[in-house]
Amino acid sequence: MTNQTRTIRVRILVAVDSKGQWVSHGASGQNDATKRYWIVTEGLGERVAYRWVEADVPVPAEVTVEGDVYYER
């Protein structure tokens, strides 16, 4: 039996200004145009560049822990 962790691919939009300040946005079910619309660049400096960050993220799995409880006096 192999212990494979299930992952999902995420795609997050990041806006970065010339000073290195950044802000990001992304959510399941959003298309790229929606992500760009909702990203807030207020407060960022000049020359804002948009970049995509993609990663495989592990999906949390349920874990069952079994044991015995002992009560000592």
Number of C-alpha atoms within 10 A of each C-alpha: 3 4 5 6 10 11 12 10 9 14 19 17 19 20 21 20 17 12 11 10 13 17 16 19 16 18 12 8 7 11 11 13 8 13 18 18 9 11 16 13 16 7 10 17 14 10 11 17 11 15 12 13 10 11 12 11 12 11 10 9 8 6 6 5 5 6 5 4 6 5 4 4 2
